[in-house]
């Protein structure tokens, strides 16, 4: 297996040494692997389609707010939880 070297601030190294039982190499491998999955997913995006979908979603939201009033429910937390679950899953 190839070896890479990374530099981290001294205070972070000290904090890492205080946490026992962590395989930091595995943590770094996992972080790199997860980032590659994210980048590969972003690479294939048609950003014009994404922008158009966002515009249409905003228009729909404004239409619904005009018709029914503003909703107090904030879906951001739910959306983030599901996105994180999808992003961090092992690739098939």
C-alpha positions in Angstrom: 0.0 0.0 0.0 1.5 3.4 -0.9 2.3 5.8 1.9 1.4 9.5 1.9 2.5 12.2 4.3 0.2 15.0 5.6 0.9 18.0 7.7 -1.4 19.0 10.6 -1.1 21.8 13.1 0.7 20.9 16.4 -2.4 21.5 18.5 -4.4 19.1 16.4 -1.7 16.4 16.8 -1.8 16.9 20.6 -5.6 16.6 20.6 -5.4 13.4 18.4 -2.9 11.8 20.8 -5.3 12.4 23.7 -8.0 10.3 22.0 -7.1 6.7 22.5 -8.1 3.7 20.4 -8.5 5.6 17.1 -6.8 4.4 14.0 -6.1 7.8 12.5 -4.8 6.2 9.2 -8.2 4.6 8.8 -9.9 7.9 9.5 -7.9 9.7 6.9 -8.4 6.8 4.3 -12.2 7.0 4.9 -12.2 10.8 4.6 -10.3 10.6 1.3 -12.6 7.9 0.0 -15.7 9.8 1.0 -14.4 13.0 -0.7 -13.7 11.1 -3.9 -17.3 9.8 -4.0 -18.6 13.4 -3.6 -16.3 14.7 -6.3 -17.3 11.9 -8.7 -20.9 12.7 -8.1 -20.4 16.4 -8.7 -18.4 15.9 -11.9 -21.3 14.4 -13.8 -23.8 17.1 -12.9 -25.4 19.3 -15.5 -25.3 22.6 -13.6 -27.8 24.3 -16.0 -30.3 21.6 -15.1 -29.6 22.0 -11.4 -30.0 25.8 -11.6 -33.3 25.4 -13.5 -34.6 23.0 -10.9 -33.6 25.4 -8.1 -35.4 28.3 -9.8 -38.5 26.1 -10.3 -38.5 25.0 -6.7 -38.2 28.6 -5.5 -41.1 29.6 -7.7 -43.2 26.8 -6.4 -42.4 27.7 -2.8 -43.5 31.3 -3.5 -46.7 30.2 -5.1 -47.6 28.0 -2.2 -46.7 30.7 0.4 -48.9 33.2 -1.5 -51.8 30.8 -1.6 -51.5 29.1 1.9 -49.2 31.4 3.9 -45.8 30.7 5.3 -45.1 27.4 7.0 -43.1 27.3 10.2 -41.7 23.8 9.4 -38.0 24.0 8.5 -37.1 21.0 6.4 -33.4 21.8 6.2 -32.5 19.5 9.0 -34.4 16.6 7.5 -32.9 17.2 4.0 -29.4 17.4 5.4 -29.8 14.1 7.3 -31.0 12.3 4.2 -28.3 13.8 2.0 -25.6 12.8 4.5 -27.0 9.3 4.6 -26.8 9.1 0.9 -23.3 10.6 0.5 -21.6 8.5 3.2 -22.9 5.1 2.0 -20.4 2.7 0.6 -20.4 2.8 -3.2 -22.1 -0.2 -4.8 
